Every structure is written in structure tokens, then in C-alpha cells.
Amino acid sequence: MADEIGLFEAIHTMRAMRRLKPDPVPDALVRRIIEAGLCAPSGGDVQHWRFVVVKDPETKRKIQIPYRRALDKLLPRYRAAPPPPGKTEAQKLRMLAAVEYLTNHLHEAPVLIVCCLVGDFAKSVGLEKMSGASIYPAVQNMLLAARALGLGATLTTRHLLYEKEVNEALGMPDNAESFAVIPIGYPAGRFGPVTREPVAKVVFLDRWNNRWE
Ligand SMILES: Cc1cc2nc3c(=O)[nH]c(=O)nc-3n(C[C@H](O)[C@H](O)[C@H](O)COP(=O)(O)O)c2cc1C
């Protein structure tokens, strides 16, 4: 599509878009987002991923309720935490307000994509640390695809505190696990550049702490 943006612009402006309009998103766009996800690598190319596109209002609500409860549990920690690197307390509070907004309105997003693995291969071979590593690249591809299509999205995982409730709401089998819920919709906020720590602070050459510049 002529109005799509380039890859680097998408990468540099893909903020967590937590304020979404409830307007429906055409299935054709959701399909393109998922097809982008399916281009991601998976360990051994096993492609054990499954994606549940949730549009049913009652099912979305069954996901939102535990998602809200999880925020109630975590909010005191979020409030007490220092601001993210390079950000002020005021910026942190604005982010928390957006987090709270998404939490209260999750079920109003036109589409939720629940990203799952059937039998996490990494875990099955004792590589606990790699758990989820075969689904998160697909998640990132989908976030970038949404951005390229002018849609807002956020990687969320907080439902995992009460994942059984979510699994039940979706009728998932015992050998399937969810790893992320991506709410997608037309953005109510504006896209803009992400702010992150500079290369000089986080990259080393050859040895830890040897600055790369
Ligand atoms: C593993 C992981 C889990 C996350 N879970 C949530 C979540 O449950 N809810 C949420 O609103 N954002 C969640 N986020 C989004 C981060 O909060 C967001 O990427 C970060 O604040 C940077 O925001 P920005 O990209 O808009 O600068 C998660 C991000 C990651 C990587």
C-alpha cells in the first residue's frame, strides 16, 4: 500500500499505543498483521504458535477482568518504582495513567490477539530461560505490522498473573500456553518517536564495560 511507512520509521515510532478507538478493524488488516507474525523465526522452525483473534465482547470482557485484577495487585509496585531510564516522574505518571486507561478499556479494543504456544519446545528440553522465545519474535513482527498499517497496539503480558482464567475463557487445551495479549485498534493517541537509552550507555566492545563508540 502506498501509504505504508518504511521499516525503520515503524521501528522508531512504535510506541505502546494504549488509547484505542473502538471502531472496527477490517479482518483483512488483522490478517496482514498475523501473516507478518508468521514470518518470524521459531526454534527449530517448529512453528508451534497459535493465535486467537478475539472479537466477541463477552470473551474480551473475560480477559479484561483478570487483567484489571492483576493491575490492582501490581499498581503499588509500579507507583513506588523509579521512572524508566531517561524519563521523569511526571512521564512515569503519564505512562501509568495510560496503563490504567488500557486496563479499564481492554475489552473495548476491537480486536485482541492472544499469542500462544502449543507445548513450549524450549521448556520441554529444559531451557526454561528460553520459554516464550518462539512466540515473542512473532509478537514483535505483529506490533510493527500494526504500526505500518497505522494501527495502534501494545505488547501486554499482565494477564499471565491469572492465565488460567484467560485459558478457560478461550477454551485452550492443557498443552497450550498464552504469552501475550495484543489489543489492536485505530489509535486515539499520536504515534511519535520512542525514547530509549543511548547506544553509548548500553553497548560494549569485546568486554563488559568497554564502551563502544
Ligand atoms: C515483556 C513485556 C511485557 C509487557 N506487558 C505490558 C502490559 O501487561 N501492559 C502494558 O500496558 N504494557 C506492557 N508492556 C509494554 C511496556 O510497558 C512498554 O513497551 C514500555 O513502557 C515502553 O513503552 P514505549 O514503547 O511506548 O516507549 C510490556 C512490554 C514487554 C516487553
The ligand as a Gaussian input file, in Angstrom:
#p B3LYP/6-31G(d) Opt

LIG

0 1
 C        7.587000      -8.393000      28.373000
 C        6.725000      -7.143000      28.261000
 C        5.505000      -7.128000      28.921000
 C        4.673000      -6.001000      28.837000
 N        3.451000      -6.033000      29.451000
 C        2.663000      -4.958000      29.381000
 C        1.363000      -4.991000      29.956000
 O        0.902000      -6.005000      30.511000
 N        0.608000      -3.872000      29.865000
 C        1.043000      -2.745000      29.228000
 O        0.278000      -1.764000      29.176000
 N        2.256000      -2.688000      28.641000
 C        3.081000      -3.769000      28.704000
 N        4.301000      -3.747000      28.072000
 C        4.707000      -2.549000      27.307000
 C        5.821000      -1.769000      28.001000
 O        5.339000      -1.201000      29.176000
 C        6.300000      -0.695000      27.007000
 O        6.922000      -1.343000      25.933000
 C        7.286000       0.262000      27.636000
 O        6.644000       1.001000      28.618000
 C        7.871000       1.225000      26.596000
 O        6.829000       1.973000      26.050000
 P        7.019000       2.778000      24.677000
 O        7.373000       1.729000      23.662000
 O        5.678000       3.413000      24.433000
 O        8.114000       3.744000      24.862000
 C        5.108000      -4.866000      28.104000
 C        6.333000      -4.906000      27.419000
 C        7.113000      -6.043000      27.469000
 C        8.415000      -6.084000      26.705000

